[in-house]
Amino acid sequence: MKYWRQIISRKMDNYTWTYIENNPQETKRLLGINYKQLEELINYIKLLEKQQKEEKEKRKRN
């Protein structure tokens, strides 16, 4: 999970990400998944991180 977090956090500085954003049709060739799947994966990872953060905060309060 840390690996993807790093990719997401640096995505705008990353040439590959910029290329994918400008050429979403190339996503399948570069990553093996289509652009919609990539977006869904990123959103899912963000959701998991949010849930983990909420759980951690909940445990702190108890």
C-alpha positions in Angstrom: 0.0 0.0 0.0 2.9 2.4 0.8 4.1 2.0 -2.8 0.8 3.2 -4.3 0.6 6.0 -1.8 3.9 7.3 -3.0 2.8 7.1 -6.6 -0.4 8.9 -5.9 1.2 11.7 -3.8 3.9 12.4 -6.5 1.7 11.8 -9.5 1.7 15.3 -10.9 5.5 15.4 -10.8 5.9 12.1 -12.5 6.4 12.0 -16.2 4.6 8.7 -16.6 1.5 10.0 -14.8 1.5 13.1 -16.9 1.8 11.0 -20.0 -1.1 8.8 -18.9 -3.3 11.8 -18.1 -2.6 13.2 -21.6 -2.9 9.9 -23.3 -5.3 7.7 -21.3 -5.6 5.3 -24.3 -2.0 4.2 -23.5 -2.8 3.1 -20.0 -3.5 -0.5 -20.9 -0.2 -0.8 -22.8 1.8 0.8 -20.0 0.2 -0.7 -16.9 -1.9 -3.7 -18.1 -5.1 -2.1 -16.9 -7.3 0.5 -18.6 -7.6 4.1 -17.5 -11.0 3.6 -15.8 -9.5 0.7 -13.8 -6.6 2.9 -12.8 -8.9 5.6 -11.6 -11.0 3.0 -9.7 -7.8 1.6 -8.1 -6.6 5.0 -7.0 -10.0 5.9 -5.5 -10.1 2.5 -3.7 -6.7 3.0 -2.2 -7.7 6.5 -1.1 -10.8 5.0 0.5 -8.8 2.3 2.3 -6.3 4.9 3.6 -9.2 7.1 4.9 -10.7 4.1 6.6 -7.4 3.1 8.2 -6.9 6.7 9.4 -10.4 6.8 10.9 -9.8 3.5 12.7 -6.5 4.7 14.0 -8.1 7.9 15.4 -10.9 5.9 16.8 -8.5 3.6 18.7 -6.6 6.7 20.0 -9.8 8.0 21.5 -10.7 4.8 23.3 
